[in-house]
Structures are given as C-alpha cells and as structure tokens.
C-alpha cells in the first residue's frame, strides 16, 4: 500500500490545453450549470409553496430536483474552475469525494425514479386506495430509505475502487474522476475491483429497471382499458415526463457504464461523459416543466402573484 500514500493528487486531462477552447468549455458549462440550478431550484420552490402540489408525486419530484442539483454540482463546478484557472489538478481526497458523491447521487436518482414509477402505478391502477397507500409518513420513510441506502451503496463502491494501490501515473483522461479512468490507475490487477464494481452496479440497476418495467406494464394495461379517450390521454400525460426522464438517464448512464477501462482520452469518451453527467440534471426540470400541466399552471400562478404585487 506504499504507492497509495505517495499519490496526493491527480491531473484531469479531459479537455484541450488550448486557452481559447478552455474558455469556451468553461462558458458552455457555466451556462448549462446555471440553467440547471435555476430550473431545479424553481421546481423545488414551486412545489414547496404551491399547496396544490403537496402530493406524493411532487414530493418525490422535489427530491429528484434536489438530487439533480447535487448531481450536477459534483463534477461541473470543478471542471469550470479548472478551465478558468488553467489548473487541472485535483487532490487524492477530492477525487475520492467526487467518486463517492457521484455514485451516491446517481444511484439515488435511479432509486427515486423507481419510487416515482411505483407512485404512478398506485395512482393509476389503484386510485381509490391511493391516499391510504401513499400517506405522507410512508413517503417520508421511502425517501429516507432511498437516501440512506444509496449513500451506503456509494461507500461500498468507492471503498472497493480505492482499496487497491494507485500507481504513480496520475493522469485521468477525463474532466472529472470517472470510474473507468480511475480503475485504469490501479497499479495491480484490476480484475477483482472491476468485477465487484460491475456486479454491484448491475444488480442495483437491474433491480430498479425490473421494478420500473413491472410498474409501467401494469400502468399501460390499466390505461388501455379505460373507455374514455380523454381519460386515457390524461393518464398518459402524467406518465410521459417521467418516462422521458427515465429513458434519458438510463440510456446515457448505460453508455458510460458499459465502457471498458479507459487509459487514453477520446472525443467519444468526453461526449458520453457529458451526456450522463450534465444532460440529465439540465434537461429533467425542463422536461417536467414543459410536459407537466400542473407544474406549468403553478408557474403561471407564481407569475400572476408577482404581477399583482408589482401593480400594488
């Protein structure tokens, strides 16, 4: 374990060394980050203060928005700072923390998407028992379990990755401490670490995916039996934003998870990394705002209140 103590920092080599391109990257990332922050904070504020949205579906959506805010803050601010200061170093503990919180928030996001699928299943398939099943106390317990389990999962995952000694080669060919690139720096045989990491991730993703599939099979079979076209359209409209978000998160994450251990940099790796680290928290609140009629109505109510206060 001697080499483990010798490595005190890593070099993030994700983007170009050309000053103009670094400034362009920082500007684009800053714009995306501020947009993601504003939209997610706006959704949390709307759900908190609009009494019409004090329901389980929007309670979990508020948790998801907070997750997106944390998720994008793990990697993007550091990348912006590195580009603006032309300093691409990150401390060993900083890299460990980045890997840990990235795992925690990514897994928590998947867990909450699964819970939200279950919530839609109960609301559509068992509407008469919905309030009895999805009580406020039960929702808070589910949220607490999701948060706690994902932080424990991240601890196991991160500990497994950094258990092996790190080689003296400190360059990470990515704009953050990506798992596949960190595994490439493990000085000994990485098969065990890679196998355990892949097995843990696969089991977690598979369980969540199966639960979501079961929920939506039940939802679609119930909706298709509804005789009213208008009622079917309303039921589908409540599920469509979440389905889009699930597909976005799973498809972008799948490309990153299935990639091999990376020892070099490539445009493809950077594009895939941006897709699963930046796009979901940037697009999720926009999708929910544009596709969800109740969120849009709540936004208009806030604007109307602001206008009325200005007139007075």
C-alpha positions as CSV (number, residue, x, y, z in Angstrom):
1,X,0.0,0.0,0.0
2,X,3.0,2.3,-0.2
3,X,2.1,3.8,-3.5
4,X,-1.3,4.7,-2.1
5,X,0.2,7.2,0.2
6,X,2.6,8.6,-2.4
7,X,-0.2,9.8,-4.7
8,X,-1.5,13.0,-3.3
9,X,-3.2,14.4,-6.4
10,X,-4.4,13.6,-9.9
11,X,-4.4,15.5,-13.2
12,X,-7.7,15.8,-15.0
13,X,-6.9,15.8,-18.7
14,X,-10.3,15.8,-20.2
15,X,-10.4,18.9,-22.4
16,X,-7.9,20.7,-24.7
17,X,-4.9,22.6,-23.4
18,X,-5.6,25.5,-25.8
19,X,-6.6,28.6,-23.8
20,X,-9.4,29.6,-26.1
21,X,-11.0,26.2,-26.1
22,X,-10.8,26.1,-22.3
23,X,-12.6,29.4,-22.0
24,X,-15.3,28.2,-24.5
25,X,-15.7,25.0,-22.4
26,X,-16.0,27.0,-19.2
27,X,-18.5,29.3,-20.7
28,X,-20.7,26.5,-22.0
29,X,-20.5,24.5,-18.8
30,X,-21.3,27.6,-16.8
31,X,-24.4,28.4,-18.9
32,X,-25.6,24.8,-18.6
33,X,-24.9,24.7,-14.8
34,X,-26.7,27.9,-14.1
35,X,-29.7,26.8,-16.1
36,X,-29.8,23.5,-14.3
37,X,-29.5,25.2,-10.9
38,X,-32.2,27.8,-11.7
39,X,-34.7,25.3,-13.1
40,X,-34.2,22.8,-10.3
41,X,-34.4,25.4,-7.6
42,X,-37.5,26.9,-9.2
43,X,-39.2,23.5,-9.2
44,X,-38.4,23.0,-5.5
45,X,-39.7,26.4,-4.6
46,X,-42.9,25.9,-6.6
47,X,-43.6,22.5,-5.0
48,X,-42.8,23.8,-1.6
49,X,-45.1,26.9,-1.7
50,X,-47.9,25.8,-4.0
51,X,-50.5,24.0,-1.9
52,X,-52.0,22.3,-5.0
53,X,-48.7,20.3,-5.4
54,X,-48.5,19.0,-1.9
55,X,-48.9,15.4,-3.1
56,X,-46.7,12.3,-3.1
57,X,-45.8,12.6,-6.8
58,X,-44.5,16.2,-6.3
59,X,-42.8,15.3,-3.0
60,X,-40.7,12.8,-4.9
61,X,-40.2,15.2,-7.8
62,X,-38.8,17.8,-5.3
63,X,-36.4,15.2,-4.0
64,X,-35.4,14.4,-7.7
65,X,-34.8,18.1,-8.3
66,X,-32.6,18.4,-5.2
67,X,-30.7,15.3,-6.4
68,X,-30.2,16.8,-9.9
69,X,-28.8,20.0,-8.2
70,X,-26.4,17.9,-6.2
71,X,-25.5,15.6,-9.1
72,X,-24.5,18.3,-11.5
73,X,-22.6,20.2,-8.7
74,X,-20.3,17.2,-8.1
75,X,-18.4,17.5,-11.4
76,X,-19.3,20.7,-13.3
77,X,-18.1,23.5,-10.9
78,X,-14.7,21.8,-10.6
79,X,-14.4,21.5,-14.3
80,X,-15.3,25.2,-14.8
81,X,-12.7,26.2,-12.2
82,X,-10.0,24.1,-13.8
83,X,-10.6,25.7,-17.2
84,X,-10.7,29.2,-15.9
85,X,-7.6,28.9,-13.7
86,X,-5.7,26.6,-16.2
87,X,-5.1,24.2,-13.2
88,X,-6.2,20.7,-13.9
89,X,-5.1,19.1,-10.6
90,X,-7.4,17.5,-8.0
91,X,-6.3,16.2,-4.7
92,X,-6.5,12.5,-3.9
93,X,-9.2,13.1,-1.2
94,X,-11.0,15.4,-3.6
95,X,-11.1,12.6,-6.2
96,X,-12.3,10.1,-3.6
97,X,-15.1,12.5,-2.6
98,X,-16.0,13.2,-6.2
99,X,-16.4,9.4,-6.9
100,X,-18.3,8.9,-3.7
101,X,-20.9,11.6,-4.2
102,X,-21.2,10.9,-7.9
103,X,-22.1,7.3,-7.0
104,X,-24.4,8.4,-4.2
105,X,-26.4,10.9,-6.2
106,X,-26.6,8.8,-9.4
107,X,-27.9,5.8,-7.5
108,X,-30.3,7.9,-5.5
109,X,-31.6,9.4,-8.7
110,X,-32.3,5.9,-10.1
111,X,-33.9,4.9,-6.8
112,X,-36.2,7.9,-6.8
113,X,-37.2,7.3,-10.5
114,X,-38.1,3.8,-9.4
115,X,-40.2,5.1,-6.5
116,X,-41.9,7.6,-8.7
117,X,-42.8,4.8,-11.1
118,X,-44.4,2.9,-8.2
119,X,-46.3,6.1,-7.2
120,X,-47.8,6.4,-10.7
121,X,-48.7,2.7,-10.6
122,X,-50.6,3.1,-7.4
123,X,-52.3,6.4,-8.6
124,X,-53.5,4.8,-11.9
125,X,-54.0,1.2,-11.1
126,X,-55.4,1.7,-7.5
127,X,-56.9,5.2,-7.4
128,X,-59.3,4.5,-4.6
129,X,-56.6,3.3,-2.3
130,X,-54.0,5.8,-3.4
131,X,-54.3,8.1,-0.3
132,X,-54.4,5.2,2.1
133,X,-51.3,3.6,0.5
134,X,-49.2,6.7,-0.3
135,X,-49.5,8.5,3.0
136,X,-47.2,11.4,3.9
137,X,-45.5,9.3,6.6
138,X,-44.9,6.4,4.2
139,X,-43.5,8.8,1.5
140,X,-41.0,10.3,4.0
141,X,-39.9,6.8,5.1
142,X,-39.4,5.7,1.5
143,X,-37.4,8.9,0.8
144,X,-35.2,8.3,3.9
145,X,-34.6,4.7,3.0
146,X,-33.6,5.7,-0.6
147,X,-31.2,8.3,0.6
148,X,-29.6,6.2,3.3
149,X,-29.3,3.0,1.1
150,X,-27.7,5.0,-1.8
151,X,-25.0,6.6,0.5
152,X,-24.2,3.1,1.9
153,X,-24.0,1.7,-1.6
154,X,-21.7,4.5,-2.6
155,X,-19.5,3.8,0.4
156,X,-19.1,0.2,-0.6
157,X,-18.5,1.1,-4.2
158,X,-15.9,3.8,-3.5
159,X,-14.1,1.8,-0.9
160,X,-13.8,-1.1,-3.4
161,X,-12.3,1.1,-6.1
162,X,-9.7,2.9,-3.9
163,X,-8.8,-0.2,-1.9
164,X,-6.2,-1.1,-4.5
165,X,-2.9,0.9,-4.5
166,X,-2.8,3.7,-7.1
167,X,0.2,3.8,-9.5
168,X,2.5,6.8,-9.8
169,X,0.8,7.6,-13.2
170,X,-1.6,10.3,-12.1
171,X,-3.3,11.4,-15.3
172,X,-7.0,10.9,-15.6
173,X,-8.1,11.4,-19.2
174,X,-11.5,12.9,-18.3
175,X,-12.8,16.2,-16.9
176,X,-13.7,14.5,-13.6
177,X,-12.7,11.4,-11.6
178,X,-14.6,8.9,-13.8
179,X,-14.7,5.4,-12.5
180,X,-13.3,3.7,-15.6
181,X,-10.4,6.1,-15.7
182,X,-9.6,5.8,-12.0
183,X,-9.6,2.0,-12.3
184,X,-7.0,2.4,-15.1
185,X,-4.6,3.8,-12.5
186,X,-4.8,0.9,-10.1
187,X,-1.3,-0.5,-10.0
188,X,-2.1,-4.2,-9.5
189,X,-4.5,-6.5,-11.4
190,X,-7.8,-4.6,-11.6
191,X,-10.0,-7.6,-12.5
192,X,-11.4,-8.1,-9.0
193,X,-12.1,-4.4,-8.4
194,X,-13.7,-4.1,-11.9
195,X,-15.7,-7.3,-11.4
196,X,-17.1,-6.2,-8.0
197,X,-17.9,-2.7,-9.2
198,X,-19.7,-4.0,-12.3
199,X,-21.5,-6.7,-10.3
200,X,-22.8,-4.1,-7.7
201,X,-23.8,-1.7,-10.3
202,X,-25.5,-4.3,-12.5
203,X,-27.5,-5.7,-9.6
204,X,-28.7,-2.3,-8.5
205,X,-29.6,-1.1,-12.0
206,X,-31.3,-4.4,-12.8
207,X,-33.5,-4.4,-9.7
208,X,-34.6,-0.8,-10.3
209,X,-35.1,-1.4,-14.0
210,X,-37.2,-4.5,-13.4
211,X,-39.4,-2.7,-10.9
212,X,-39.9,0.2,-13.3
213,X,-40.8,-2.2,-16.1
214,X,-43.3,-4.0,-13.9
215,X,-44.9,-0.7,-12.8
216,X,-45.3,0.6,-16.3
217,X,-46.6,-2.7,-17.7
218,X,-49.4,-2.5,-15.1
219,X,-49.9,1.2,-15.8
220,X,-50.3,0.7,-19.6
221,X,-52.5,-2.3,-19.3
222,X,-54.8,-0.3,-16.9
223,X,-54.8,2.8,-19.1
224,X,-55.6,0.9,-22.3
225,X,-58.7,-0.5,-20.6
226,X,-60.1,3.0,-19.8
227,X,-63.0,3.6,-22.2
228,X,-62.7,7.4,-22.3
229,X,-60.2,8.8,-24.7
230,X,-59.8,11.9,-22.7
231,X,-59.1,10.0,-19.5
232,X,-56.5,7.8,-21.3
233,X,-54.8,10.9,-22.6
234,X,-54.7,12.5,-19.1
235,X,-53.3,9.3,-17.6
236,X,-50.6,9.1,-20.3
237,X,-49.7,12.8,-19.8
238,X,-48.9,12.2,-16.1
239,X,-46.5,9.4,-17.0
240,X,-44.9,10.8,-20.2
241,X,-42.5,13.3,-18.4
242,X,-41.2,10.6,-16.1
243,X,-40.8,8.1,-18.9
244,X,-38.7,10.6,-20.9
245,X,-36.6,11.3,-17.8
246,X,-36.1,7.6,-17.2
247,X,-35.1,6.9,-20.8
248,X,-32.7,9.8,-20.8
249,X,-31.0,8.8,-17.5
250,X,-30.8,5.1,-18.3
251,X,-29.5,5.4,-21.9
252,X,-26.8,8.0,-21.1
253,X,-25.7,6.1,-18.0
254,X,-25.7,2.8,-19.8
255,X,-23.2,4.1,-22.4
256,X,-20.9,5.2,-19.6
257,X,-21.3,2.0,-17.5
258,X,-20.6,-0.4,-20.4
259,X,-17.4,1.3,-21.5
260,X,-14.1,-0.5,-20.9
261,X,-11.4,0.7,-18.5
262,X,-10.1,3.8,-20.2
263,X,-6.4,4.6,-20.3
264,X,-6.5,7.2,-23.0
265,X,-8.7,10.2,-23.9
266,X,-11.1,10.3,-26.8
267,X,-13.8,12.6,-28.1
268,X,-16.3,9.7,-27.7
269,X,-15.4,9.3,-24.0
270,X,-15.9,13.0,-23.4
271,X,-19.2,13.2,-25.2
272,X,-20.6,10.1,-23.3
273,X,-19.3,11.6,-20.0
274,X,-21.0,14.9,-20.7
275,X,-24.2,13.0,-21.7
276,X,-24.6,11.1,-18.4
277,X,-23.2,13.8,-16.0
278,X,-24.6,17.0,-17.4
279,X,-27.6,16.3,-19.6
280,X,-30.0,14.6,-17.1
281,X,-29.9,17.3,-14.4
282,X,-30.0,20.0,-17.1
283,X,-33.0,18.5,-19.1
284,X,-35.0,16.9,-16.3
285,X,-36.6,20.1,-14.9
286,X,-37.2,21.4,-18.4
287,X,-39.0,18.2,-19.4
288,X,-41.1,18.2,-16.2
289,X,-41.9,22.0,-16.7
290,X,-42.9,21.6,-20.4
291,X,-44.7,18.3,-20.2
292,X,-46.5,18.6,-16.8
293,X,-49.6,20.8,-16.9
294,X,-49.8,21.2,-13.1
295,X,-46.2,22.4,-12.9
296,X,-46.9,24.9,-15.8
297,X,-50.1,26.0,-14.0
298,X,-48.2,26.5,-10.8
299,X,-45.5,28.6,-12.6
300,X,-48.3,30.8,-14.0
301,X,-49.8,31.3,-10.6
302,X,-46.5,32.4,-9.2
303,X,-46.1,34.9,-12.1
304,X,-49.6,36.2,-11.5
305,X,-48.9,36.7,-7.8
306,X,-45.7,38.6,-8.7
307,X,-47.5,40.8,-11.2
308,X,-50.3,41.6,-8.7
309,X,-47.7,42.6,-6.1
310,X,-45.9,44.8,-8.6
311,X,-49.2,46.5,-9.5
312,X,-49.9,47.3,-5.9
